[in-house]
């Protein structure tokens, strides 16, 4: 082969790759020459320092401070959700300004809520309020993202922009459905009629999910994120793959994403990473990349995310993990260890929606925080928690064991009472209630994580009592149920026959720091029993002096 032919082949390969990237990203794994070189040695040092900064609490604000009420001025707007986070244990604000394809920040790539409202003439008060607040902020020289970023930086906080990469709230909220989606129905994996054909628990019910096999979809999402990095002084971007973890058609039938689809997702993440390098170089300060993904490698892979491959290839700086819907019993240690193997800090997500099953008690929030810190996480990612008052106890205490360690707590095992539909495939449910045990005589085990060392507290004289309560369904006085804690048979102390609660008082030394195995066995059953006994709830009340 002569030199001229070699030159022609190389030139053709270069041009094909460059044209392919600019034409919509159909070969997202190809390196974009314009997106490299990577950072300089100085930028790498800056990024490492920023990556490793302290983030005790990350406050994820979904941006609905734009829609709750009409504000007279920027300070009134900030007082609703931003100011309560200042001078607390919150070190980072992750701020969301919209749902995937329309936003409350100024954008020339996507659509704004203001433009949509004026075009569609929505009557919904949330849309009316957003429209009014966007206009008020613009008159003052801001939009929501620039204002929150400015105030956060003045308070010494880190501010990320959050991109909910496939939000589906527009499936059932008309004023959230962007014109881009209305004009390109082929980019979505369903139609509005799917809400009539399928139950709310089925993935197809959320019909507005975008199809990530469409190059046009990925290119649009990329350009939206790129524009934010070019126009706003954010410290980083969070690509929220958990809102919602449904990207490819096999998941519509609960089947895993194919290897080719996994490669598509990796290519997209790689393209985001290269863009963040490029824009960070341009402004002289790194743009960190955070990702919010399911809790385990298996659930990540099911929806198309090769999380270990991303970590190996240095495609992210900050890892947020978990749904937050099983805050007490999420199996978090492995994902924390995985991130740390590759030098990436890991933050476990806790959703106020998941905490609602525990009645909003501060004792349960403390227990969740204790478990997270015990798992080795670098901090807590708070989701759907929006304090409107100063000195909120969650903001003031949960980011440091010293401020809540010796306070009363209620640990437990989450009860997943419903099917999460499109969310379900990203949620690890093996550790949750309810569970049933039957007539075979074989025990049924569950795991109770404990972030507090109860045995050590008792030995030090700090423990007042630790009371274990179990709620059974379909258990009668003629059933003999045996309960074991870490292999030790524990006899019941008392019983509430009406509500099904049985109280146990194990010895403090029987509890372990970390995972505790609780097993149940039906030693004898009432005559004529046709169903097993169900464990519906488990709570451990820990009281300190």
Secondary structure, 3 states (H helix, E strand, C coil): CCHHHHHHHHHHHHHHHHHHHHCCCCCCCCCCHHHCCCCCHHHHHHHHHHHCCCCCEEEEECCHHHCCCCCCCHHHHHHHHCHHHCCCCEEEEEEECECCCEECCCCCCCEEHHHHHHHHCCCCHHHHHHHHHHHHHHHCCCCHHHHHHHHHHHCCCEEEEEEECCCCHHHCCHHHCCHHHHHCHHHECCCCCHHHHCCCCCHHHCCCCECCCCHHHHHHHHHHHHHHHHHCCCCEEEEECCCCCCCCHHHHHCCCCCHHHHHHHHHHHHHHHHHHHHHHHHHCCCCEEEEEECCCHHHHHHHCCCHHHHHHCCCCCEEEECCCCCCCCCCCHHHHHHHHHCCCEEEEEEEHHHHHHHCCCHHHHHHHHHHHHHCCCCEEEEECCCCCCCCCHHHHHCCCHHHHCCCCEEEEECECCCCCHHHHHHCCCCCCECEEECCCCCCEEEEEEECCCHHHHHHCCCEEEEEEEEEEECCCCCCEEEEEECCEEECEEEEECCCCEEEECCCHHHCCCEEEEEEEEEEECCCCCCCCEEEEEEEEEEEEC
